[in-house]
Amino acid sequence: MKTTLLVLITIFGIVLPANALDLKAITAKPTADNPQYENKEAWPMLVGDEYFSKQEWSKTRVLIWGHPGNVQERGGPKIDPMDPANWIDAATGKPADAIPDMNTDIIIPDADKPYAVAMGVQNYACRHLTIGQGATFSVESGGNFSIFGNLWVRNNGMLTSWRNTTFTGNRDTFLRQDWPEDGVLKKMHDERLVTPYDPKAKNPWMEDGRRARSVATYMVHDKASGKSTEAIGYVRILDEVGIKSGTFIVGRDSRFVSMGPAAVSINKGAKVVLMDGAQCSHGKNQFVNRDWNVADGAGVTGGTPDRPLRRDAYFGLGYRNWMNLPVPELENSKKNPEQQTGAKIYYGYSGYNAQIKGDLIGYPAPGSDARLVVCWQRISSGGAGSWGRGDEAFKKVFPKIVPKIGVWISGASRLANVRFDDLHRGGIVVPSADAFNFKRWRNVTLGEGCLSKDPRELIREINPKKGQRQTPEKKYTTM
């Protein structure tokens, strides 16, 4: 009898604790499916011109995870997300009759105790998704995850997927990851403070005490033409970012950071828009891969014609060893000669961290001098990339490199209302100085951080098919 009673208690402990959830309190909070844009406390950043705030959605079912704060105990009964009984239908308050699918809005509630909901499927999709404080929602089994609606990750929440997280569909949506509550990163972003290099300290843009809090490992943006996803808050991606189609917007005073050694790549026909005070950058300084690849027919803009800039927007770049400082050979280079080849190419005088074949255009509001600013990303952390140098010899050289940037720009690119800051001499790299046509540039200026105001000292010719000399002219490596 005691054994039977224990089994019953255990079973009811798994299936029914969701009935004890305060569903009214959970659904009353602003969520991805019910944003409550009029709630100024939840949405202080809105000004009313955001595309996602005007999007209409048809009603669909909303499922709430029924076990917030409960962690799978080793050897204990499994709390299985693939069991519909572990999900609660917000409309009825009863266990769901099917697990969430691509036409379902999901709420993973807040909890004081960290917990995870791991979907045991290879590929998965949903519409709107809210991930509460302390919660992790993951798609496992090496699968891809597609989101057709809004994503809201509250502070100290996290979304993980083994492969691509794709923002898709034919609606304007938001991707919101709330800033950490201590306000440190928000202050650094708003005041454009420099993160100093310290080999003994963690990079604050990369670490926040709860693993690598992020919203994706690999992010793909694949929206219908003319449709957008707007990133709000502090949105961080673990590795590659591919803007395949549609418009990816970094919202006002928001930061989008790619942590991995891959570029933010923008395909033909797609674009990235940076709003007032927004910045897109890497979380590390890259010496191997580029931070940005902007294809012919793609573009990066500061604002849009109908949402013009009133404050600068920042296209952030890392920097390389433009000073051509001597970097010692790797200790194991004899055993791994390919590493030493990489060190010579990438850690000696090295070209640029953005390749722009498309357009860079700012759209300032009437009477405003706001610009799309191409600048150093204000993060000083070295060694990212396939030949990431974390050895002591490199750590001694890296702090001596002055953070000045280089950008490769094609002769066909259009530039308008752009300000270059932090360029070193030869920092504007062109495929052919003779053929370069500056008539396609309008209202392009040079900021105080540039090492010269003379365009002739800033232009450097490099044919990307032929590469460049590793022993540059001295005029390009001096302050």
HUBEL-V412944 format. One record per residue. SS is DSSP state (a for helix, b for strand, c for the rest). Layout:
SS ; SS
This chain:
c ; a ; a ; a ; a ; a ; a ; a ; a ; a ; a ; a ; a ; a ; a ; c ; a ; a ; a ; a ; c ; c ; a ; a ; a ; a ; a ; a ; c ; c ; c ; c ; c ; c ; c ; c ; c ; c ; c ; c ; c ; c ; c ; c ; c ; c ; c ; c ; c ; c ; c ; a ; a ; a ; c ; c ; c ; c ; c ; c ; c ; b ; b ; b ; b ; c ; c ; c ; c ; c ; c ; c ; c ; c ; c ; c ; c ; c ; c ; c ; c ; c ; c ; a ; a ; a ; b ; b ; b ; c ; c ; c ; c ; c ; b ; c ; c ; c ; c ; c ; c ; c ; c ; c ; b ; b ; b ; b ; c ; c ; c ; c ; c ; c ; b ; b ; b ; b ; b ; c ; c ; c ; c ; b ; b ; b ; c ; c ; b ; b ; b ; c ; c ; c ; b ; b ; b ; b ; b ; c ; c ; c ; c ; c ; b ; b ; b ; c ; c ; c ; b ; b ; b ; c ; c ; c ; c ; b ; b ; b ; b ; c ; c ; b ; b ; b ; b ; b ; b ; c ; c ; c ; b ; b ; b ; b ; b ; c ; c ; c ; c ; c ; c ; a ; a ; a ; a ; a ; a ; a ; c ; c ; c ; c ; b ; c ; c ; c ; c ; c ; c ; c ; c ; c ; c ; c ; c ; c ; c ; c ; c ; c ; c ; c ; c ; b ; c ; b ; b ; b ; b ; b ; b ; c ; c ; c ; c ; b ; b ; b ; b ; b ; b ; b ; b ; b ; b ; c ; c ; c ; b ; b ; b ; b ; b ; c ; b ; b ; b ; b ; c ; c ; c ; c ; b ; b ; b ; b ; c ; c ; c ; c ; c ; b ; b ; b ; c ; c ; c ; c ; b ; b ; b ; b ; c ; c ; c ; c ; b ; b ; b ; b ; c ; c ; c ; b ; c ; c ; c ; c ; c ; b ; b ; b ; c ; c ; c ; c ; b ; b ; b ; b ; c ; b ; c ; c ; b ; c ; b ; c ; c ; c ; b ; b ; b ; b ; b ; c ; c ; c ; c ; c ; c ; c ; c ; c ; c ; c ; c ; c ; c ; c ; c ; c ; c ; c ; a ; a ; a ; a ; a ; a ; a ; a ; a ; a ; c ; c ; c ; c ; c ; c ; c ; b ; b ; b ; c ; c ; b ; b ; b ; b ; c ; b ; c ; c ; c ; c ; c ; c ; c ; b ; b ; b ; b ; b ; c ; c ; b ; c ; c ; c ; c ; b ; c ; c ; c ; c ; c ; c ; c ; a ; a ; a ; a ; a ; a ; a ; c ; c ; c ; c ; c ; c ; b ; b ; b ; b ; b ; c ; c ; c ; c ; c ; b ; b ; b ; b ; b ; b ; c ; c ; b ; b ; b ; b ; b ; b ; b ; b ; c ; c ; c ; c ; c ; c ; c ; a ; a ; a ; b ; b ; b ; b ; b ; b ; c ; c ; c ; c ; c ; c ; c ; c ; a ; a ; a ; a ; b ; b ; b ; c ; b ; c ; c ; c ; b ; c ; c ; c ; c ; c ; c ; a ; a ; a ; c ; c ; c
